[in-house]
């Protein structure tokens, strides 16, 4: 009888450990998802900042009288994108 009681206690303890592990896994998955979302937002912000920097560069180059072809090479913008900057 003691062996059965001990086994039941071990089973109950194991079930609790499994439940705790599942919760830890769920929490870790949520943290990972949150971190991935933050990383994606940071990437988008960095891409936007880079594009804004290129726009500023293109505008400054235009102010300095540089030709569209050179600005295209430096910024990677199309001629139309560069022309749209002066509107």
Residue frames as qw, qx, qy, qz and C-alpha x, y, z in Angstrom:
[[0.000, 0.886, 0.463, 0.000, 0.00, 0.00, 0.00],
 [0.311, -0.778, 0.112, 0.534, 2.85, 2.36, 0.79],
 [0.406, -0.102, 0.609, 0.674, 4.38, 1.63, -2.59],
 [0.183, 0.645, 0.655, 0.349, 1.10, 2.49, -4.30],
 [0.166, -0.930, -0.246, 0.219, 0.79, 5.70, -2.30],
 [0.404, -0.562, 0.339, 0.637, 4.40, 6.59, -3.15],
 [0.364, 0.195, 0.686, 0.599, 3.75, 5.87, -6.83],
 [0.070, 0.826, 0.542, 0.137, 0.62, 8.02, -6.80],
 [0.268, -0.870, -0.006, 0.414, 2.60, 10.85, -5.20],
 [0.428, -0.286, 0.531, 0.673, 5.36, 10.48, -7.83],
 [0.271, 0.499, 0.687, 0.454, 2.74, 10.57, -10.58],
 [0.077, -0.926, -0.362, 0.076, 1.14, 13.68, -9.07],
 [0.372, -0.708, 0.219, 0.559, 4.56, 15.33, -8.73],
 [0.417, 0.006, 0.643, 0.642, 5.38, 14.44, -12.34],
 [0.174, 0.729, 0.605, 0.269, 2.08, 15.87, -13.55],
 [0.193, -0.930, -0.125, 0.285, 2.82, 19.11, -11.68],
 [0.432, -0.469, 0.436, 0.635, 6.32, 19.25, -13.18],
 [0.357, 0.331, 0.690, 0.536, 4.87, 18.72, -16.65],
 [0.029, 0.887, 0.457, 0.067, 2.30, 21.46, -16.09],
 [0.320, -0.828, 0.096, 0.451, 5.02, 23.81, -14.82],
 [0.456, -0.190, 0.580, 0.647, 7.21, 22.98, -17.82],
 [0.279, 0.599, 0.646, 0.383, 4.33, 23.64, -20.21],
 [0.097, -0.955, -0.241, 0.140, 3.74, 27.03, -18.59],
 [0.410, -0.635, 0.329, 0.566, 7.45, 27.87, -18.81],
 [0.431, 0.132, 0.672, 0.588, 7.46, 26.85, -22.47],
 [0.143, 0.805, 0.540, 0.199, 4.38, 28.95, -23.20],
 [0.240, -0.915, -0.029, 0.322, 5.94, 31.92, -21.41],
 [0.460, -0.394, 0.499, 0.619, 9.20, 31.46, -23.34],
 [0.374, 0.421, 0.675, 0.477, 7.29, 31.24, -26.64],
 [0.013, 0.933, 0.359, 0.007, 5.47, 34.47, -25.81],
 [0.358, -0.779, 0.206, 0.472, 8.74, 36.19, -24.93],
 [0.475, -0.078, 0.629, 0.611, 10.25, 34.99, -28.20],
 [0.257, 0.681, 0.605, 0.322, 7.26, 36.23, -30.18],
 [0.146, -0.959, -0.154, 0.189, 7.51, 39.61, -28.42],
 [0.445, -0.568, 0.401, 0.565, 11.24, 39.78, -29.13],
 [0.441, 0.234, 0.672, 0.546, 10.65, 38.92, -32.80],
 [0.120, 0.867, 0.462, 0.140, 8.01, 41.63, -33.04],
 [0.283, -0.888, 0.075, 0.355, 10.36, 44.17, -31.44],
 [0.504, -0.272, 0.556, 0.602, 13.14, 43.12, -33.81],
 [0.358, 0.523, 0.641, 0.433, 10.86, 43.49, -36.84],
 [0.035, -0.961, -0.269, 0.048, 9.77, 46.95, -35.64],
 [0.412, -0.710, 0.291, 0.492, 13.43, 47.93, -35.20],
 [0.501, 0.062, 0.636, 0.583, 14.23, 46.72, -38.71],
 [0.223, 0.770, 0.530, 0.275, 11.36, 48.78, -40.13],
 [0.212, -0.949, -0.058, 0.227, 12.47, 51.86, -38.19],
 [0.497, -0.470, 0.454, 0.571, 16.05, 51.41, -39.38],
 [0.440, 0.344, 0.648, 0.518, 14.92, 51.00, -42.99],
 [0.070, 0.912, 0.387, 0.115, 12.80, 54.15, -42.72],
 [0.358, -0.841, 0.138, 0.382, 15.67, 56.07, -41.15],
 [0.533, -0.165, 0.567, 0.607, 18.01, 54.93, -43.92],
 [0.326, 0.608, 0.589, 0.421, 15.54, 56.00, -46.59],
 [0.106, -0.971, -0.201, 0.077, 15.09, 59.39, -44.91],
 [0.477, -0.629, 0.329, 0.519, 18.86, 59.78, -44.79],
 [0.479, 0.152, 0.628, 0.595, 19.08, 58.98, -48.50],
 [0.156, 0.845, 0.470, 0.201, 16.33, 61.51, -49.19],
 [0.277, -0.913, 0.033, 0.298, 18.25, 64.17, -47.27],
 [0.526, -0.330, 0.514, 0.592, 21.41, 63.26, -49.19],
 [0.401, 0.463, 0.631, 0.476, 19.60, 63.46, -52.52],
 [0.002, 0.951, 0.308, 0.028, 18.07, 66.83, -51.64],
 [0.391, -0.780, 0.231, 0.430, 21.47, 68.17, -50.59],
 [0.528, -0.051, 0.608, 0.591, 23.03, 66.87, -53.79],
 [0.278, 0.723, 0.543, 0.324, 20.31, 68.59, -55.82],
 [0.178, -0.963, -0.103, 0.174, 20.94, 71.83, -53.94],
 [0.458, -0.581, 0.435, 0.513, 24.61, 71.51, -54.84],
 [0.475, 0.659, -0.266, -0.519, 23.64, 71.22, -58.49],
 [0.287, -0.265, 0.901, 0.190, 24.61, 67.60, -58.98],
 [0.486, 0.143, -0.553, -0.662, 23.10, 65.75, -61.91],
 [0.845, -0.126, 0.100, -0.510, 20.30, 63.18, -61.57],
 [0.861, 0.249, -0.442, 0.019, 22.47, 60.29, -62.83],
 [0.297, 0.384, -0.667, 0.566, 25.04, 60.83, -60.07],
 [0.476, -0.269, 0.415, -0.728, 22.31, 61.12, -57.44],
 [0.914, 0.036, -0.180, -0.360, 20.75, 57.90, -58.73],
 [0.707, 0.297, -0.589, 0.254, 24.09, 56.10, -58.35],
 [0.075, 0.353, -0.616, 0.700, 24.69, 57.41, -54.84],
 [0.493, -0.129, 0.425, -0.748, 21.19, 56.94, -53.42],
 [0.133, 0.107, 0.981, 0.098, 19.78, 54.07, -55.45],
 [0.388, 0.555, 0.441, -0.589, 16.68, 56.16, -56.14],
 [0.497, 0.493, 0.592, 0.399, 15.06, 56.29, -59.55],
 [0.177, 0.193, 0.175, 0.949, 15.05, 59.52, -61.52],
 [0.356, -0.601, -0.462, -0.547, 11.33, 59.89, -60.75],
 [0.636, -0.591, -0.422, 0.261, 11.89, 59.45, -57.01],
 [0.458, -0.186, -0.065, 0.867, 14.56, 62.14, -57.12],
 [0.036, -0.355, -0.336, -0.872, 12.32, 64.50, -59.10],
 [0.492, -0.642, -0.535, -0.243, 9.51, 63.88, -56.59],
 [0.573, -0.396, -0.381, 0.609, 11.78, 65.11, -53.79],
 [0.200, -0.035, 0.039, 0.978, 11.80, 68.64, -55.18],
 [0.236, -0.534, -0.577, -0.572, 8.02, 68.89, -55.38]]
